[in-house]
């Protein structure tokens, strides 16, 4: 580690002067090192083979900054990588903007930067440009990160970003259990004195997604189920495409601990945030093939078909419940868990 | 206006659910409207003719949000447009990420979004993707904005991003008076009871810069003099390229009011932030030509040659003062004015 536990961020680290320069060369260049970043221009100069690009942005305000399974840095890389991947792009380059509260630990900042660098390497993307602002004590809560990203839109012809060709009979697949991220964050907050062994599912899904897109022709739509959870992805899709969506409760993987905490607090796992789950809509005849492909990837071992598209009840999402009833799945109103990502 | 003065931002506006959806369709789509944004994918799908791109990011935490000559929204667009332009790129697409404090006025948010949309139109860029997070009261100070941007690196062969070919005798040009932005912000804060008629110089410089790059072959380097001011740009350049830089104090345009406030508070205008000033290094024989081109543009009327590069004192910047002395211009240590951009 470069910094020790007593080192702090000063306002001057955001001044653009000597301290900013030190932070950039000691910390950011050291961990993010790549030729593009080290040109030290205000804007990164890129050469991209494709004319078709995907471009996305996300700000991360997760509280706490460190949680089982990750931290805000890993989350910021995964979130932006996943948004690019589900649009049919190969993620290539990320930017990163820090807003830091005066007095924040440089030691913790270094851990976060290190974690970003490790996740970027795992996801095979480069962090090529950045910005640091420091605000006075009390003007932000510890640290916020924005990551924006550019990808090469390799799979643009599959129309997956826009769900153009979805129809009755298409199957819905998810790559594992829902709610792990949200409930991990909640228990890491310690406010409710809930103890679990849960870990956030925070992961870069581009490897898994690329496998599926390379090997199957049946993919019609993909979306990562983050804020608002699985329910929000499907409710938006049903509404936008005016199609019915049927889910089978018994097929949706939910870990016992997630279910337990949700029951205790009156939450519904369908609405809890994930950070490593992708919802895939696939042609009926390709569903098994896609499932097999997904199960071979470490992040897809628990993949399941959880429902299908219907030409009844257009615009609605419903659940065939465990006890044999039907329950309407509504859009999330209000906020279940603020600062989950 | 869509919102009235009593409308407020709730935590639910950042949930990813119904309120987020309303904010996106009512506010962001209305003001930023363009086909790419309205595809409603998580990542914008772009088609760019060039393989050479410029990519940059900036977070804006300026306080106050509204100031003479602009607001945080205009600033966020100009800042990112300018970073792209000085790298030799034609700015094309921006992302925008909001971090908003619970309870913030929706009416003010609308004014800021409107202002972003107006400045984007002026600069001929499109805002194609975005993100909104809301944090609880007290966890951020009103509103922060991140804008990242992509440009097509049209003038990449001129090497201006990297200052590769600068040498003894090259002239330094700036497009007008320094310190206007910083001192406007300072007086808008009202803490010091300073009243001025100053306006921030906040402006998108891509039009001016494109003119210069189109019409002259002599440009060797460009940088916008934001945080840390003119001094910081030149000190960094002198150090990186191990060259001497001589400035003539009498040639550097400083408004009377800026000079006055600086004297009062012990600031040096050389270090005060600008948001509409570009420093250009140009071959000696092209300097007059470039100056003429610049003066024809509304944002370049006050352009001046303020100094030149020297093969003495490598790594240093010095000022020939008004009274005939020489003063070393050092890098900024510490922070003069936090939250200036």
Boltz contact constraints between the chains, C-beta under 6 A:
constraints:
  - contact:
      token1: [A, 11]
      token2: [B, 335]
      max_distance: 6.0
  - contact:
      token1: [A, 11]
      token2: [B, 338]
      max_distance: 6.0
  - contact:
      token1: [A, 12]
      token2: [B, 334]
      max_distance: 6.0
  - contact:
      token1: [A, 12]
      token2: [B, 335]
      max_distance: 6.0
  - contact:
      token1: [A, 15]
      token2: [B, 332]
      max_distance: 6.0
  - contact:
      token1: [A, 15]
      token2: [B, 335]
      max_distance: 6.0
  - contact:
      token1: [A, 16]
      token2: [B, 227]
      max_distance: 6.0
  - contact:
      token1: [A, 16]
      token2: [B, 228]
      max_distance: 6.0
  - contact:
      token1: [A, 16]
      token2: [B, 232]
      max_distance: 6.0
  - contact:
      token1: [A, 17]
      token2: [B, 228]
      max_distance: 6.0
  - contact:
      token1: [A, 17]
      token2: [B, 331]
      max_distance: 6.0
  - contact:
      token1: [A, 17]
      token2: [B, 332]
      max_distance: 6.0
  - contact:
      token1: [A, 18]
      token2: [B, 331]
      max_distance: 6.0
  - contact:
      token1: [A, 18]
      token2: [B, 333]
      max_distance: 6.0
  - contact:
      token1: [A, 41]
      token2: [B, 87]
      max_distance: 6.0
  - contact:
      token1: [A, 41]
      token2: [B, 161]
      max_distance: 6.0
  - contact:
      token1: [A, 42]
      token2: [B, 83]
      max_distance: 6.0
  - contact:
      token1: [A, 43]
      token2: [B, 54]
      max_distance: 6.0
  - contact:
      token1: [A, 43]
      token2: [B, 56]
      max_distance: 6.0
  - contact:
      token1: [A, 43]
      token2: [B, 83]
      max_distance: 6.0
  - contact:
      token1: [A, 43]
      token2: [B, 84]
      max_distance: 6.0
  - contact:
      token1: [A, 43]
      token2: [B, 87]
      max_distance: 6.0
  - contact:
      token1: [A, 44]
      token2: [B, 55]
      max_distance: 6.0
  - contact:
      token1: [A, 45]
      token2: [B, 161]
      max_distance: 6.0
  - contact:
      token1: [A, 46]
      token2: [B, 53]
      max_distance: 6.0
  - contact:
      token1: [A, 46]
      token2: [B, 55]
      max_distance: 6.0
  - contact:
      token1: [A, 47]
      token2: [B, 51]
      max_distance: 6.0
  - contact:
      token1: [A, 47]
      token2: [B, 52]
      max_distance: 6.0
  - contact:
      token1: [A, 48]
      token2: [B, 51]
      max_distance: 6.0
  - contact:
      token1: [A, 51]
      token2: [B, 47]
      max_distance: 6.0
  - contact:
      token1: [A, 51]
      token2: [B, 48]
      max_distance: 6.0
  - contact:
      token1: [A, 52]
      token2: [B, 47]
      max_distance: 6.0
  - contact:
      token1: [A, 53]
      token2: [B, 46]
      max_distance: 6.0
  - contact:
      token1: [A, 54]
      token2: [B, 43]
      max_distance: 6.0
  - contact:
      token1: [A, 55]
      token2: [B, 44]
      max_distance: 6.0
  - contact:
      token1: [A, 55]
      token2: [B, 46]
      max_distance: 6.0
  - contact:
      token1: [A, 55]
      token2: [B, 129]
      max_distance: 6.0
  - contact:
      token1: [A, 56]
      token2: [B, 43]
      max_distance: 6.0
  - contact:
      token1: [A, 56]
      token2: [B, 129]
      max_distance: 6.0
  - contact:
      token1: [A, 57]
      token2: [B, 95]
      max_distance: 6.0
  - contact:
      token1: [A, 57]
      token2: [B, 97]
      max_distance: 6.0
  - contact:
      token1: [A, 57]
      token2: [B, 129]
      max_distance: 6.0
  - contact:
      token1: [A, 57]
      token2: [B, 131]
      max_distance: 6.0
  - contact:
      token1: [A, 57]
      token2: [B, 148]
      max_distance: 6.0
  - contact:
      token1: [A, 58]
      token2: [B, 131]
      max_distance: 6.0
  - contact:
      token1: [A, 59]
      token2: [B, 97]
      max_distance: 6.0
  - contact:
      token1: [A, 59]
      token2: [B, 99]
      max_distance: 6.0
  - contact:
      token1: [A, 59]
      token2: [B, 131]
      max_distance: 6.0
  - contact:
      token1: [A, 59]
      token2: [B, 133]
      max_distance: 6.0
  - contact:
      token1: [A, 61]
      token2: [B, 133]
      max_distance: 6.0
  - contact:
      token1: [A, 61]
      token2: [B, 135]
      max_distance: 6.0
  - contact:
      token1: [A, 83]
      token2: [B, 42]
      max_distance: 6.0
  - contact:
      token1: [A, 83]
      token2: [B, 43]
      max_distance: 6.0
  - contact:
      token1: [A, 84]
      token2: [B, 43]
      max_distance: 6.0
  - contact:
      token1: [A, 87]
      token2: [B, 41]
      max_distance: 6.0
  - contact:
      token1: [A, 87]
      token2: [B, 43]
      max_distance: 6.0
  - contact:
      token1: [A, 95]
      token2: [B, 57]
      max_distance: 6.0
  - contact:
      token1: [A, 95]
      token2: [B, 148]
      max_distance: 6.0
  - contact:
      token1: [A, 97]
      token2: [B, 57]
      max_distance: 6.0
  - contact:
      token1: [A, 97]
      token2: [B, 59]
      max_distance: 6.0
  - contact:
      token1: [A, 97]
      token2: [B, 146]
      max_distance: 6.0
  - contact:
      token1: [A, 99]
      token2: [B, 59]
      max_distance: 6.0
  - contact:
      token1: [A, 99]
      token2: [B, 144]
      max_distance: 6.0
  - contact:
      token1: [A, 129]
      token2: [B, 55]
      max_distance: 6.0
  - contact:
      token1: [A, 129]
      token2: [B, 56]
      max_distance: 6.0
  - contact:
      token1: [A, 129]
      token2: [B, 57]
      max_distance: 6.0
  - contact:
      token1: [A, 131]
      token2: [B, 57]
      max_distance: 6.0
  - contact:
      token1: [A, 131]
      token2: [B, 58]
      max_distance: 6.0
  - contact:
      token1: [A, 131]
      token2: [B, 59]
      max_distance: 6.0
  - contact:
      token1: [A, 133]
      token2: [B, 59]
      max_distance: 6.0
  - contact:
      token1: [A, 133]
      token2: [B, 61]
      max_distance: 6.0
  - contact:
      token1: [A, 135]
      token2: [B, 61]
      max_distance: 6.0
  - contact:
      token1: [A, 139]
      token2: [B, 141]
      max_distance: 6.0
  - contact:
      token1: [A, 140]
      token2: [B, 140]
      max_distance: 6.0
  - contact:
      token1: [A, 141]
      token2: [B, 139]
      max_distance: 6.0
  - contact:
      token1: [A, 144]
      token2: [B, 99]
      max_distance: 6.0
  - contact:
      token1: [A, 146]
      token2: [B, 97]
      max_distance: 6.0
  - contact:
      token1: [A, 146]
      token2: [B, 146]
      max_distance: 6.0
  - contact:
      token1: [A, 148]
      token2: [B, 57]
      max_distance: 6.0
  - contact:
      token1: [A, 148]
      token2: [B, 95]
      max_distance: 6.0
  - contact:
      token1: [A, 148]
      token2: [B, 148]
      max_distance: 6.0
  - contact:
      token1: [A, 161]
      token2: [B, 41]
      max_distance: 6.0
  - contact:
      token1: [A, 161]
      token2: [B, 45]
      max_distance: 6.0
  - contact:
      token1: [A, 227]
      token2: [B, 16]
      max_distance: 6.0
  - contact:
      token1: [A, 228]
      token2: [B, 16]
      max_distance: 6.0
  - contact:
      token1: [A, 228]
      token2: [B, 17]
      max_distance: 6.0
  - contact:
      token1: [A, 232]
      token2: [B, 16]
      max_distance: 6.0
  - contact:
      token1: [A, 331]
      token2: [B, 17]
      max_distance: 6.0
  - contact:
      token1: [A, 331]
      token2: [B, 18]
      max_distance: 6.0
  - contact:
      token1: [A, 332]
      token2: [B, 15]
      max_distance: 6.0
  - contact:
      token1: [A, 332]
      token2: [B, 17]
      max_distance: 6.0
  - contact:
      token1: [A, 333]
      token2: [B, 18]
      max_distance: 6.0
  - contact:
      token1: [A, 334]
      token2: [B, 12]
      max_distance: 6.0
  - contact:
      token1: [A, 335]
      token2: [B, 11]
      max_distance: 6.0
  - contact:
      token1: [A, 335]
      token2: [B, 12]
      max_distance: 6.0
  - contact:
      token1: [A, 335]
      token2: [B, 15]
      max_distance: 6.0
  - contact:
      token1: [A, 338]
      token2: [B, 11]
      max_distance: 6.0
